[in-house]
């Protein structure tokens, strides 16, 4: 299964308060339910419909990650849950949001001697021909090439409880409860190539190391599973449609895919410049196509047992949408801060999250950044979801009862390096 979502960094609160920028393209329909985190899609697990036992493969389609984190193609981060497809009971994949928080603009001014002087809105670059690489609107000039290497960790947790059992169910008791944890460590590589100064081709690939665990309070035990895989691939194109002394804006269209999911998305942002401070609004929309008659939710299996909290049993094509606001501020010593506040709808639930980024431009061709993100509100506790189980004595899915979720939280933290050639 896959999961994705984020927080932590002692500087997070300060960064957000100062208008921190977290650019992401998700994600992760990642990283509560189906969400997007900059590292990829995150959301729920997918149960593929082979009769009897299925495998769950968690998929993160974010930035398809939409959370402000790091992805040239997407902006993560949305929520974080896990997609899983039960193809093999003991394996699952988690998913996660990416971030495109780079941009800048070049302005021409004529001085009293009628000489044209070109400067960036971000004056931190020592070379006047360079923008601050951490600006959310940055993209390479014509024939320019950039790579973004993102190494991160994300975690999704929630408590679950089955208030009442369905008739004829054995092995469980009314009030059965426990918790769910899905952790993912990942490395993601993004590339950007400038066709013109305003049009950029984007590409991304991500590899995941995942672990999921479902804990039962009554037994004092848990069932867990691990899965490592290429988490997602994607391509896209970005167009910066305006960039002058006052305003800047871009729009990105992209396609991402994984084993059982493909998604089409559009990401747009439009900002106003106040000196070197950029304040912007953003909107993202994804159409996620499930390649087989599957469902998704929190799934784990092991020792002949399998447990599955169903978030959507027959998704077909699902829609994820996000709106938000963000800000980016560079400083003269090469540092920059950025942040985003995002509210999203992720198929079966809604969620709000914050993301923050602290960047440092080492040189005109290298920038480093720390990022973090977290969900701050969801309506997950208002939902009642089916809980299904398989055991050695009952090899077919049994509907145990309705499940109530609480204390949902997704967090993520990571570091990324941006190289410009």
Helices and strands as residue ranges (DSSP letters): E 2-3, H 12-17, E 35-37, E 40-42, E 47-48, E 82-83, E 106-110, E 116-120, E 145-162, E 176-194, E 199-216, E 221-243, E 247-257, E 261-274, E 277-290, E 294-302, E 305-312, E 317-330, E 335-346, E 349-363, E 366-378, G 380-382, E 384-391, E 394-420
